[in-house]
Amino acid sequence: MMNELSAEKIANMRIDYSLKVFDETHVLANPIEQFKNWFAEAVNTHVNEPNAMTLATVKPNNTPSARIVLLKGFSEKGFTFFTNYDSHKGEQLSLNNHVALVFCWLELQRQVRIEGTVTKLSDKENDEYFYSRPLGSQIGAIASPQSKVITSRHILEQNYSLVENELHLKEPERPLNWGGYMVQPTLIEFWQGRSSRLHDRFEFIKTGDNWVKHRLAP
Ligand SMILES: Cc1cc2nc3c(=O)[nH]c(=O)nc-3n(C[C@H](O)[C@H](O)[C@H](O)COP(=O)(O)O)c2cc1C
């Protein structure tokens, strides 16, 4: 029997955040440096999958679509992730390159929001990452027509075995529809949970080559 969760019980689920303060004395002038600090802290605190981020895209009918992907690198240039270019997200990105990313590091009572536009990574960058993955993941990427309707799990397993058998002992080749994107940020917001819902929020907006910072009301 499933434990009864009353509507009231759900409505009363909340935590008063009091773990950390993030104020003008903490926030750095450069949001990428700030992200670097917070990301390192998330890793060192053993946040569960700290590089998991929600990626929101825009569908051709202008409605949003969101899913989680893994961050695979970041620098002043942007934030990278890898996927199948023929997937739903890939098709959406080919028509509209505006995206939003959200990191949620609950163990630290933190959220980071990023908005920007994507560009595809180069073949060289795609190869570098593809061939660094475990063999099983490489074969999985070849075998799975991401986001397409399939009639059963069996199809996937059959595809996987077919690819594996075709390879014999050869190295797999990166499929041309598999690769990465870089999100070039235009907005980055850092959110630290505080008591009584008086959270700390700092938003950075890219203005020319510079970042302009504001504190936002929670
Ligand atoms: C923790 C986690 C990590 C994921 N990482 C990736 C990823 O890095 N790349 C990817 O294509 N899908 C990843 N997925 C699967 C996506 O959420 C999604 O199901 C898939 O990309 C298909 O999305 P689409 O149909 O909107 O294109 C991940 C899912 C979870 C829950």
The ligand as an SDF file (V2000), in Angstrom:
LIG
                    3D

 31 33  0  0  0  0  0  0  0  0999 V2000
   20.7180   12.9670  -14.6370 C   0  0  0  0  0  0  0  0  0  0  0  0
   20.4330   12.9460  -16.1240 C   0  0  0  0  0  0  0  0  0  0  0  0
   21.4510   13.2420  -17.0170 C   0  0  0  0  0  0  0  0  0  0  0  0
   21.2030   13.2530  -18.3850 C   0  0  0  0  0  0  0  0  0  0  0  0
   22.2150   13.6280  -19.2370 N   0  0  0  0  0  0  0  0  0  0  0  0
   21.9740   13.7300  -20.5600 C   0  0  0  0  0  0  0  0  0  0  0  0
   22.9750   14.2530  -21.4380 C   0  0  0  0  0  0  0  0  0  0  0  0
   24.0750   14.6800  -21.0280 O   0  0  0  0  0  0  0  0  0  0  0  0
   22.6760   14.3040  -22.7650 N   0  0  0  0  0  0  0  0  0  0  0  0
   21.4710   13.9000  -23.2620 C   0  0  0  0  0  0  0  0  0  0  0  0
   21.2660   13.9620  -24.4680 O   0  0  0  0  0  0  0  0  0  0  0  0
   20.4900   13.4390  -22.4530 N   0  0  0  0  0  0  0  0  0  0  0  0
   20.7060   13.3480  -21.1140 C   0  0  0  0  0  0  0  0  0  0  0  0
   19.7150   12.8980  -20.2600 N   0  0  0  0  0  0  0  0  0  0  0  0
   18.4090   12.4860  -20.8550 C   0  0  0  0  0  0  0  0  0  0  0  0
   17.5760   13.7270  -21.1750 C   0  0  0  0  0  0  0  0  0  0  0  0
   16.9940   14.2440  -19.9820 O   0  0  0  0  0  0  0  0  0  0  0  0
   16.4800   13.4650  -22.2330 C   0  0  0  0  0  0  0  0  0  0  0  0
   15.6690   12.3850  -21.8260 O   0  0  0  0  0  0  0  0  0  0  0  0
   17.0440   13.1510  -23.6080 C   0  0  0  0  0  0  0  0  0  0  0  0
   18.1680   13.9650  -23.9150 O   0  0  0  0  0  0  0  0  0  0  0  0
   15.9860   13.3450  -24.7030 C   0  0  0  0  0  0  0  0  0  0  0  0
   15.5340   14.6750  -24.6850 O   0  0  0  0  0  0  0  0  0  0  0  0
   14.7470   15.3310  -25.9150 P   0  0  0  0  0  0  0  0  0  0  0  0
   13.8020   14.2770  -26.4180 O   0  0  0  0  0  0  0  0  0  0  0  0
   14.0510   16.5190  -25.3600 O   0  0  0  0  0  0  0  0  0  0  0  0
   15.7740   15.6990  -26.9620 O   0  0  0  0  0  0  0  0  0  0  0  0
   19.9150   12.9180  -18.8720 C   0  0  0  0  0  0  0  0  0  0  0  0
   18.8890   12.6280  -17.9700 C   0  0  0  0  0  0  0  0  0  0  0  0
   19.1400   12.6490  -16.6190 C   0  0  0  0  0  0  0  0  0  0  0  0
   18.0120   12.3810  -15.6630 C   0  0  0  0  0  0  0  0  0  0  0  0
  1  2  1  0
  2  3  1  0
  2 30  2  0
  3  4  2  0
  4  5  1  0
  4 28  1  0
  5  6  2  0
  6  7  1  0
  6 13  1  0
  7  8  2  0
  7  9  1  0
  9 10  1  0
 10 11  2  0
 10 12  1  0
 12 13  2  0
 13 14  1  0
 14 15  1  0
 14 28  1  0
 15 16  1  0
 16 17  1  0
 16 18  1  0
 18 19  1  0
 18 20  1  0
 20 21  1  0
 20 22  1  0
 22 23  1  0
 23 24  1  0
 24 25  2  0
 24 26  1  0
 24 27  1  0
 28 29  2  0
 29 30  1  0
 30 31  1  0
M  END
$$$$
